[in-house]
Amino acid sequence: MNAWKIAWFEYRRRIRSKWFIIGTFGMPILILVISLGTGYLAGSGAGIETKHFGLIDETSQFGKQLVDVLDQRFAGKESAPFDIAVATGSFQSLQAQYDALVEEKTLDGYFVIPADFVTNASIRNYSRSSATIRSTDIIEAELKELLIKEKALKLDLSDEVLNQIFFDVNVAHFEIGSSEERETEELIADYIAPFIFMFLLFLGIFTGGQLLLRAVLEERSSRVIEVLLSTVSYNELMGGKILGLGLLGLTQSGIYLIVAFFAGSYYDLSILTPAIGLLYFTYFILGYLLYAGIYIGVGALFDSEQEAQQAIQIITFIAIIPMVLWTLVIENPNSTLVNVLSYIPLVTPFFMMIKIALGETSIFQILTTIILMMISVYGSIRLAAKVFRTGILLYGKRITLPEIYRWIKA
């Protein structure tokens, strides 16, 4: 009963906080603004610095053609990503001059089209850094087309024949059993939705975990914990805090899923289904309880938040692995690597949420990972209770690993 009172107190105190409201609604808006803003900036070309290249053309032919093609390609841009100054002549006679221009930073680099380019399709690039790689790819592609046209002319192929040989293939996307072509927006939503669910899960779990850590540290440093323990047991105090902040995380996640449902309905996209929603909350609860045990155990060992955060860093680094590998999971959801990672409890909820949103998992895998998480949660909470019971009232003493080991064995 006392645990429920503590849970309700923690929940009510946090949910009425202006920072909870700002965090709940402000964070998604901020992420959306940043995502759309960076996408717009990338598409508009803002922030792109024009790179200056030299080109030594030993063929006296392809250099000018390349510049003309690139001028046409970037004609609609406010500023081209790079410009090229062409010089004809031999590499040996011009190398020293161009090396000096690169060293002086007048040029970002230069290219060499060798005299045997037609028979040996290879060019050379000299630059100060690897920042020219993207430009090199564009130049390589354009020179390849110019070389193909040159060889076609030597074979006496007409433009009509060339147009029949070289063409683009359009791909139309359909759902199984449907005759209606899928819109681009729907394809993008299907690709991005798994990441969104995984990110919301990550946000909810770690927001609750961080609040739990701070709550324990605050009460421990102010000695309020001693007053509380005079009226409730260790288990009731720990359980109440975990439960109260877990309910806060569930509230936050519920708000996000409701917004996702209505956003999907507005755009006629089936982003959120009842099955996805149910499994989301299942993995959220299990993931939160697993990390809650870790956070509350760490909070009981340290007097300052700085020390606690340093101790928890390695766990955080492990947890962000799904954030780094999400594109790999989307493109290879049933690879051996992804399946193995899905059974590591610290990252299981995040990997499984991506796979579930993709529809690329089995009932067997869902059930086995849920059972694995339940076992892990039991172990995490049990170990946390032992550490919490012994370490919560130790002040000003640096606790060693052998001591923690003895507490756990007791």
C-alpha positions as CSV (number, residue, x, y, z in Angstrom):
1,M,0.0,0.0,0.0
2,N,2.8,2.4,0.9
3,A,4.5,1.7,-2.5
4,W,1.4,2.8,-4.3
5,K,1.3,6.0,-2.2
6,I,4.9,6.7,-3.1
7,A,4.2,5.9,-6.8
8,W,1.2,8.3,-6.9
9,F,3.2,11.0,-5.2
10,E,6.1,10.7,-7.7
11,Y,3.7,10.5,-10.6
12,R,1.6,13.5,-9.6
13,R,4.6,15.6,-8.7
14,R,6.4,15.0,-12.0
15,I,3.4,15.2,-14.3
16,R,2.4,18.6,-13.0
17,S,5.9,19.9,-13.6
18,K,6.2,22.4,-16.4
19,W,9.4,20.6,-17.5
20,F,7.4,17.4,-18.1
21,I,5.0,19.3,-20.4
22,I,7.8,21.1,-22.2
23,G,9.7,17.9,-22.6
24,T,6.8,15.8,-23.7
25,F,5.5,18.2,-26.4
26,G,8.6,20.3,-27.0
27,M,11.0,17.4,-27.7
28,P,9.0,16.0,-30.7
29,I,8.5,19.5,-32.1
30,L,12.2,20.3,-31.7
31,I,13.1,17.0,-33.4
32,L,10.6,17.7,-36.2
33,V,11.9,21.2,-36.8
34,I,15.5,20.1,-36.8
35,S,14.8,17.2,-39.2
36,L,12.7,19.3,-41.6
37,G,15.1,22.2,-41.3
38,T,18.2,20.2,-42.0
39,G,16.4,18.4,-44.9
40,Y,15.5,21.8,-46.4
41,L,19.0,23.1,-46.0
42,A,20.5,20.0,-47.5
43,G,18.1,20.2,-50.5
44,S,18.4,23.9,-51.0
45,G,22.2,23.8,-51.1
46,A,22.6,26.3,-48.3
47,G,25.8,25.9,-46.4
48,I,27.5,24.2,-49.4
49,E,30.9,25.7,-50.1
50,T,32.0,25.8,-53.8
51,K,35.1,23.8,-54.2
52,H,37.7,24.9,-56.8
53,F,39.5,22.2,-58.8
54,G,42.0,22.2,-61.6
55,L,42.0,19.8,-64.4
56,I,45.0,18.8,-66.5
57,D,43.6,17.4,-69.7
58,E,46.2,15.5,-71.7
59,T,43.5,14.5,-74.3
60,S,42.7,18.1,-75.1
61,Q,39.1,16.9,-75.6
62,F,37.3,15.6,-72.5
63,G,38.1,18.5,-70.2
64,K,36.0,21.1,-72.0
65,Q,33.2,18.6,-72.6
66,L,33.1,17.8,-68.9
67,V,32.9,21.5,-67.9
68,D,30.0,22.0,-70.3
69,V,28.1,19.0,-68.9
70,L,28.6,20.1,-65.3
71,D,27.5,23.7,-66.2
72,Q,24.2,22.2,-67.5
73,R,23.8,19.9,-64.5
74,F,24.1,22.7,-62.0
75,A,22.4,25.4,-64.0
76,G,19.4,25.5,-61.7
77,K,21.5,25.8,-58.5
78,E,22.2,29.1,-56.8
79,S,25.8,28.0,-56.5
80,A,27.5,25.0,-58.0
81,P,29.1,22.6,-55.5
82,F,32.4,23.0,-57.4
83,D,34.0,24.6,-60.5
84,I,36.8,23.4,-62.7
85,A,39.5,25.3,-64.5
86,V,40.8,23.2,-67.4
87,A,44.4,23.3,-68.7
88,T,45.6,21.3,-71.6
89,G,49.2,20.0,-71.6
90,S,51.2,17.2,-70.1
91,F,51.1,16.3,-66.4
92,Q,54.9,16.4,-66.1
93,S,55.0,20.1,-67.2
94,L,52.1,21.3,-65.1
95,Q,52.4,19.2,-61.9
96,A,54.7,21.5,-60.0
97,Q,52.4,24.5,-60.7
98,Y,49.2,22.7,-59.7
99,D,50.8,21.2,-56.6
100,A,51.7,24.8,-55.5
101,L,48.2,26.0,-56.1
102,V,46.8,23.2,-53.9
103,E,49.4,24.0,-51.1
104,E,48.5,27.7,-51.3
105,K,44.8,26.6,-51.0
106,T,43.9,28.4,-54.2
107,L,42.7,25.0,-55.4
108,D,41.1,22.2,-53.3
109,G,42.7,19.7,-55.6
110,Y,43.1,18.8,-59.2
111,F,42.4,16.0,-61.7
112,V,44.4,14.5,-64.5
113,I,42.9,13.0,-67.6
114,P,45.7,11.0,-69.1
115,A,46.4,10.9,-72.8
116,D,45.3,7.2,-73.1
117,F,42.0,7.9,-71.4
118,V,39.9,6.4,-74.3
119,T,41.7,3.0,-74.1
120,N,42.4,3.1,-70.3
121,A,39.4,4.7,-68.5
122,S,41.2,6.0,-65.5
123,I,41.8,9.5,-64.1
124,R,43.9,10.7,-61.1
125,N,43.0,13.0,-58.3
126,Y,45.4,15.0,-56.2
127,S,44.0,16.8,-53.1
128,R,44.7,18.0,-49.6
129,S,42.0,15.9,-47.9
130,S,39.2,13.3,-48.4
131,A,36.6,16.1,-48.6
132,T,36.8,15.9,-52.4
133,I,35.4,12.3,-52.5
134,R,31.8,13.3,-53.3
135,S,33.0,15.6,-56.1
136,T,35.2,12.9,-57.5
137,D,32.1,10.6,-57.7
138,I,30.2,13.1,-59.8
139,I,33.1,13.8,-62.1
140,E,33.7,10.1,-62.5
141,A,30.1,9.5,-63.5
142,E,30.0,12.4,-66.0
143,L,33.3,11.3,-67.6
144,K,32.0,7.8,-68.0
145,E,29.0,9.0,-70.0
146,L,31.3,11.2,-72.2
147,L,33.6,8.2,-72.8
148,I,30.6,6.0,-73.7
149,K,29.4,8.5,-76.2
150,E,32.9,8.8,-77.7
151,K,33.2,5.1,-78.1
152,A,29.7,5.0,-79.6
153,L,30.6,7.6,-82.2
154,K,33.7,5.5,-83.2
155,L,31.4,2.6,-83.6
156,D,29.2,4.8,-85.8
157,L,26.1,4.4,-83.6
158,S,23.4,7.0,-84.1
159,D,21.8,9.1,-81.3
160,E,18.6,7.1,-81.9
161,V,20.4,3.8,-81.2
162,L,22.0,5.4,-78.1
163,N,18.7,6.4,-76.8
164,Q,17.4,2.9,-77.2
165,I,20.4,1.4,-75.4
166,F,20.6,3.9,-72.5
167,F,17.4,4.6,-70.6
168,D,16.1,4.7,-67.0
169,V,13.7,2.1,-65.5
170,N,10.8,3.4,-63.4
171,V,9.8,1.2,-60.5
172,A,6.2,1.1,-59.3
173,H,5.5,-0.2,-55.8
174,F,2.4,-2.2,-54.9
175,E,1.2,-4.0,-51.7
176,I,0.6,-7.7,-52.0
177,G,-2.9,-8.3,-53.4
178,S,-3.4,-4.6,-54.3
179,S,-3.7,-3.1,-57.8
180,E,-3.2,0.5,-56.5
181,E,0.3,1.9,-56.8
182,R,1.8,3.2,-53.5
183,E,2.5,6.8,-53.1
184,T,6.1,8.1,-52.4
185,E,4.9,9.6,-49.1
186,E,3.6,6.2,-48.0
187,L,6.9,4.5,-48.9
188,I,8.9,7.1,-46.9
189,A,6.5,6.7,-43.9
190,D,7.0,2.9,-44.0
191,Y,10.8,3.4,-44.0
192,I,10.9,6.0,-41.3
193,A,8.1,4.6,-39.0
194,P,10.3,1.8,-37.4
195,F,12.9,4.4,-36.5
196,I,10.3,6.6,-34.9
197,F,8.8,3.8,-32.8
198,M,12.3,2.8,-31.7
199,F,13.3,6.4,-30.9
200,L,10.1,7.0,-28.9
201,L,10.8,3.8,-26.9
202,F,14.3,4.9,-26.3
203,L,13.2,8.4,-25.2
204,G,10.5,7.1,-22.8
205,I,12.8,4.5,-21.2
206,F,15.8,6.8,-20.6
207,T,13.7,9.8,-19.6
208,G,12.2,7.6,-16.9
209,G,15.5,6.2,-16.0
210,Q,17.2,9.6,-15.7
211,L,14.4,10.9,-13.5
212,L,14.7,7.9,-11.3
213,L,18.4,8.4,-10.9
214,R,18.0,12.1,-10.0
215,A,15.2,11.4,-7.6
216,V,17.3,8.9,-5.6
217,L,20.4,11.2,-5.7
218,E,18.4,14.2,-4.6
219,E,16.8,12.5,-1.6
220,R,20.0,10.7,-0.7
221,S,22.1,13.9,-0.7
222,S,19.4,15.9,1.3
223,R,19.0,13.0,3.8
224,V,15.3,12.9,3.0
225,I,15.8,9.2,2.3
226,E,16.3,8.6,6.1
227,V,13.0,10.1,7.0
228,L,11.2,8.1,4.3
229,L,12.8,4.8,5.5
230,S,11.5,5.5,9.0
231,T,8.0,5.0,7.7
232,V,8.3,2.6,4.8
233,S,10.5,-0.4,3.9
234,Y,13.3,-0.4,1.4
235,N,11.3,-2.4,-1.0
236,E,8.3,-0.2,-0.8
237,L,10.4,2.9,-1.4
238,M,12.2,1.5,-4.3
239,G,9.1,-0.1,-5.8
240,G,7.1,3.1,-5.4
241,K,9.7,5.2,-7.2
242,I,10.0,2.7,-10.0
243,L,6.3,2.4,-10.4
244,G,5.5,6.1,-10.2
245,L,8.1,7.2,-12.8
246,G,7.2,4.2,-15.0
247,L,3.6,5.5,-15.1
248,L,5.0,8.9,-16.1
249,G,6.8,7.2,-19.0
250,L,3.7,5.3,-20.0
251,T,1.7,8.6,-20.0
252,Q,4.3,10.2,-22.2
253,S,4.4,7.2,-24.6
254,G,0.6,7.1,-24.7
255,I,0.6,10.8,-25.8
256,Y,3.1,10.1,-28.6
257,L,1.3,7.0,-29.9
258,I,-2.0,8.9,-30.0
259,V,-0.4,11.7,-32.0
260,A,1.2,9.0,-34.3
261,F,-2.2,7.4,-34.8
262,F,-4.0,10.6,-35.7
263,A,-1.1,11.8,-37.9
264,G,-1.3,8.5,-39.8
265,S,-5.1,8.7,-40.1
266,Y,-4.9,12.2,-41.4
267,Y,-2.5,11.2,-44.2
268,D,-4.3,7.9,-44.7
269,L,-1.2,5.9,-43.5
270,S,-1.5,2.8,-41.4
271,I,1.5,3.6,-39.3
272,L,0.1,2.4,-35.9
273,T,-1.9,-0.8,-35.6
274,P,-3.3,-2.3,-32.4
275,A,-0.7,-5.1,-32.5
276,I,2.2,-2.6,-32.8
277,G,0.7,-0.5,-30.0
278,L,0.3,-3.4,-27.6
279,L,3.8,-4.7,-28.3
280,Y,5.2,-1.2,-27.9
281,F,3.8,-0.9,-24.4
282,T,5.0,-4.4,-23.6
283,Y,8.6,-3.7,-24.6
284,F,8.4,-0.3,-23.0
285,I,7.4,-1.7,-19.6
286,L,10.0,-4.5,-19.8
287,G,12.7,-2.2,-21.0
288,Y,11.9,0.5,-18.4
289,L,12.0,-2.0,-15.6
290,L,15.3,-3.4,-16.7
291,Y,16.9,0.0,-16.9
292,A,15.1,1.2,-13.7
293,G,16.9,-1.5,-11.8
294,I,20.2,-0.4,-13.2
295,Y,19.6,3.3,-12.6
296,I,18.2,3.0,-9.0
297,G,21.1,0.7,-8.1
298,V,23.6,3.2,-9.5
299,G,21.8,6.0,-7.7
300,A,22.2,4.2,-4.4
301,L,26.0,4.0,-4.8
302,F,27.0,7.6,-5.4
303,D,26.6,10.9,-3.6
304,S,26.8,13.2,-6.8
305,E,25.0,13.1,-10.1
306,Q,28.3,13.6,-11.9
307,E,29.8,10.4,-10.6
308,A,26.6,8.5,-11.2
309,Q,26.4,9.7,-14.8
310,Q,30.0,8.6,-15.4
311,A,29.2,5.2,-14.0
312,I,26.1,4.8,-16.2
313,Q,27.9,5.9,-19.5
314,I,28.9,2.4,-20.6
315,I,25.2,1.3,-20.3
316,T,24.1,4.3,-22.4
317,F,26.7,3.6,-25.1
318,I,25.4,0.1,-25.4
319,A,21.8,1.3,-25.6
320,I,22.5,3.6,-28.5
321,I,23.7,0.8,-30.7
322,P,20.2,0.4,-32.3
323,M,20.2,4.2,-33.0
324,V,23.4,3.7,-35.0
325,L,22.3,0.4,-36.8
326,W,18.7,1.2,-37.5
327,T,19.2,1.4,-41.3
328,L,21.0,-2.0,-41.2
329,V,18.1,-3.5,-39.3
330,I,15.5,-2.0,-41.8
331,E,17.4,-3.4,-44.8
332,N,18.4,-6.7,-43.2
333,P,15.9,-7.4,-40.5
334,N,16.5,-11.2,-40.4
335,S,20.2,-11.3,-40.7
336,T,22.2,-13.3,-38.2
337,L,23.7,-10.1,-36.7
338,V,20.3,-8.5,-36.1
339,N,18.8,-11.7,-34.7
340,V,21.7,-12.1,-32.3
341,L,21.5,-8.4,-31.2
342,S,17.8,-8.9,-30.7
343,Y,18.5,-11.3,-27.8
344,I,20.8,-9.0,-25.9
345,P,18.5,-7.7,-23.1
346,L,19.9,-4.1,-23.0
347,V,19.0,-3.5,-26.6
348,T,16.3,-6.1,-27.2
349,P,13.3,-3.7,-26.9
350,F,14.7,-1.3,-29.5
351,F,15.7,-3.9,-32.1
352,M,12.5,-5.8,-31.7
353,M,10.4,-2.6,-32.1
354,I,12.0,-1.9,-35.4
355,K,11.4,-5.5,-36.6
356,I,7.8,-5.4,-35.4
357,A,7.1,-2.1,-37.2
358,L,8.6,-3.6,-40.3
359,G,6.5,-6.8,-39.9
360,E,9.7,-8.8,-40.2
361,T,9.6,-11.0,-37.1
362,S,7.8,-14.1,-35.9
363,I,5.5,-14.9,-32.9
364,F,8.2,-17.3,-31.7
365,Q,10.8,-14.5,-31.6
366,I,8.5,-12.1,-29.9
367,L,7.6,-14.6,-27.2
368,T,11.2,-15.7,-26.6
369,T,12.4,-12.1,-26.4
370,I,9.6,-11.2,-24.0
371,I,10.5,-14.2,-21.8
372,L,14.1,-13.2,-21.9
373,M,13.3,-9.7,-20.9
374,M,11.1,-10.9,-18.0
375,I,14.0,-13.0,-16.7
376,S,16.4,-10.0,-17.1
377,V,14.0,-7.6,-15.4
378,Y,13.7,-10.0,-12.4
379,G,17.5,-10.2,-12.1
380,S,17.9,-6.4,-12.5
381,I,15.3,-5.5,-9.9
382,R,16.5,-8.2,-7.5
383,L,20.2,-7.1,-7.7
384,A,19.1,-3.4,-7.5
385,A,17.1,-4.2,-4.3
386,K,20.2,-5.7,-2.6
387,V,22.4,-2.8,-3.6
388,F,19.7,-0.2,-2.7
389,R,19.1,-1.7,0.7
390,T,22.8,-1.6,1.7
391,G,24.2,1.4,-0.2
392,I,21.4,4.0,0.2
393,L,22.5,5.1,3.7
394,L,26.2,5.0,3.1
395,Y,27.5,8.6,2.9
396,G,31.0,9.9,2.1
397,K,32.4,6.5,1.5
398,R,33.8,5.3,-1.8
399,I,32.2,2.0,-2.4
400,T,34.4,-0.7,-4.1
401,L,33.4,-3.5,-6.5
402,P,34.3,-6.3,-4.0
403,E,31.9,-4.6,-1.5
404,I,29.1,-4.5,-4.1
405,Y,29.8,-8.2,-4.9
406,R,29.4,-9.1,-1.2
407,W,26.1,-7.2,-1.0
408,I,24.7,-9.1,-4.0
409,K,25.8,-12.5,-2.7
410,A,24.2,-11.7,0.7
